Amino acid sequence: MSKTYMIFGGSKGLGDVFSQGLPESGDKVYILSRSLPRSIDLLDDGVERVWLQTDLSDYKGAKKLTEIIQEEIIDVIIYNVGIWEERGFEDDYNFENDKPEDIANLINTNITSPIVYLQSLLTNIKQANNGKIILIGSTDGLENNQSTQVSFVASKFSMRGIAHALREHLRVSNVAVTCINPGNLAAEIPFEEGREVALETYDSERIPVQDIVNLVKAVISLSKAATVKEINIPAMKDSNI
């Protein structure tokens, strides 16, 4: 049976990987992003891909989204949006140098927007026979991680909280909500180049994106009787957690 997906942040990186690797012929995929997704022109695989140009740092776009989607049934929602500090993940990062306005923008993009956008789509996902919502967090949002990026880490802890509370809200509607927390990913290696390229390049220090696709496929394939609450998947040689 065909599915309708909605992928937030689907133009590049892991979001682009999802839009390429998850749907099958006959499926429909809405891709929300600011820039044109690679998969729109890259693939001819029987999947209908619809790009909805959206600035996901502005939660007010949720109203426009509901006007476009209206009552259409959405089977799978994947929220894969997250920004980080200007020097985040760099060796010279220092929390004390973060500007207040940048902190506020990060929190708005990573916390406020997902809450509002997900709220706007509840009617659509509740109509699905086996609805799934998958939120992409990070191992930086887990207890005892070693990151000093206060705002980013706080937002990823929040993503887990969103998943937990939303799951309880949707339990009566048989919609499963899963938070997946990946570690270091080989996201800069294009999906079409295959898993072996990532393995040879990083020697288990970064996870091939194909592994995350397979993980998400497994979650989506489960019956509505099952709920996977949270999955933590660090790279084998990642010692930060």
N, C-alpha and C positions, 0 to 999 in steps of 0.2 A: 504494500500500500504506500502510495506516495506521501511525502511529508512536506510541510512548509516550515522553513527555518527563518529565524531572524537573528542576524549576527551583528552585534554592535562592535565597531572598530575593526571592520573586515577588509580594509584596503591594503594592509601590509602586515608583515610579521606573523604572529600566531593567528590573528584574525583572518588574514589572507589564506593561511594554511587550512583553517576550518572551512572557508568557503570553497576551497578546491577539493579537500579530502573527505568531507563528511557527506554531502548530498550524492544521490544516485540519479540515474536517468529518470525523468518524470517528476523529480522534486522541484520545489520552488524555493529560492533563497532571496530574502531581503537583506541587503548589505548597507549598513549605516556607517558613513565615514565622511570626512571632509574631502579627501582626494579620491580620484577614480580608482576602484579596485583593480588589481592586476588580473584577477580571474575573469573579469567582464570580457576582455578581448583575447585572453590567453586560451580559453577552453571552448570546445564545441563538443559537449558530452551529454547532451540531452537534458541538461539542468537549466531551468529558467532562473537567471540571476537578475535581480532588480536593484539598481543602485539608488539609494535615497541619500542625496548629499545633505549631510547633517553635521553641525558643530556640536559635538557631544560635551563640550564644556559649558554649553548653555542649556540648562534644564527646561527652558521654556519651549524648546523644540518638541517636547513630548506632545504638546497639544496639536501641532501640525501633523505629527506622526499618526495620532489617532484619527485625524480627519482623512488621512490617506488610506489607512488600513481599514477603518470603519469596523465592520463586524466579521472580518475574515478570520478564520480559524488559524492559529499559529500552534504548531506542534512542538517546536523546540526553540527556545530563546537562549542565546549564548551572549553573555555580557563580558567583553574582553577589551575594556578600556582602562587605561591607567597612565598617568604622566608622573614624572618624578622631578626632583630638584634639578636646578640648572647644572650643577656639578655632581649630581647623584651618580653613584657607581664609579666615580673617578677617584684616583688615589689621593687627590688633594681636597676631597670634599670636607667641608667643615660646616656643621649645623649653624654655628654662630654667624655665618655669612649669609644665611638665607634671608631674603627680603620678605617682610610681612605680606606684601601684596602677592608675592609668588606662593607663599604658604596658603593664603586664602584661596587662590585660584586652584591649587592642587587639591585642597579639601573639597572645593565645590565640584571639580571635575570627577574626582575619584569616589566621592561619597554622595553628595546631593544629587547629581545627575543620575546615577544608577537607581537610586531609590525612586525618583520621580518617573523616570522612563519605565521602570518595571511596573510601577503602580498603574501607569497608563495602559498597560497591555494585559492586565489581569483578566479582563473580560474575554479577550481573544484566546489566551492559553487555557482558561477554564473550560472552553468549549471543546478542547481536544480530547480524544479518547484516551490518550496516554501522554499527557503533557509533561515536558521536562524543561526545567530552567537550570542552566549551568553557569555559574559565576566563576570567572578566572581570578584567583587571588595570587598569592606568592608565598614562598617559604619565608620571605621577609616578614610576613604577618603571623608567624608562629612564635610560640613562647621560646625564649632563650636563643633567638637568633642573634647574630653578632653585628647587625647593621646599626649604624649611628644616624641614619636618615630618618629623623624623628617624624616628619610629616608623611613621608611615603609609608613608613612602617605603620603609623597610626591608621592610614587609609586602608591598608591591607588587613589589619586587624578588624577594621570596620566592615570590610567586605564579608568576612566570616560571620560577623554579627548580622548583617543583612540576610545572608543565606539562612542562618538559624531561625530568625524570626519569621522570615517569609515562608519557610517550610511549615512552620506551625500554622500560619495564616491559611495556607493552601492545602493543608492536610485533608480537610473535609471535602475538597474538590479533587482529590487524588492526583494532584500535580506535585511531582517530585522536584526538590530543589537541592542541587549539589554544588559545593564549593570545591574547586580543584586548585591546589596550591603547588605549582611547579617551581623547581629551582632554576638553575642556569640552563637556558635553552640555546640551541644552535639555530636561532630564528633567522639569522642573516643568510643562511644557506637555503636557497629556494627549494620549496617542497618537491618540485619536479626532479630535482637532482638526486633524490633518494636518501635513505637512511645511512647507507654505507659511507657516503661522503662525509657526513657529520661524525660518524664513528672514527673514521680515519683522521679527520681534522683535529678532533678534540680528545680522543682517547678517554672517553667516559667522564670528562670534565664538564661537558654540556650535553643535554639530552636532545636527541634527534626529535624534531617536531612530529615526525610520523608516530612516535610513541604516544604523544599527547592525543593525536587524532584517534589512534586505536583505543585509548582509554575512554575518550568521549563517546566513541561508537559503542563501546561496551555498556556505558551508562544508559545511552539512549535505547539500546536494545532490550533493556530489562522491562519486565511487565509492570503494570501499575500497582502491583502488590508489593514492590520493592522500592526502598528509598536508600540511596547512598548519600549519607550526610556530608562527608568530607573526605578528600583524598589528598595526601601529602606525597609529593614525588620529587625529592631532591636528586640531583645528579649523583652518581655513584661516588665520585671523588670530591664532592662538595662538603667541606668540613665546617661550614658556617653555621650549621644547626646541629 
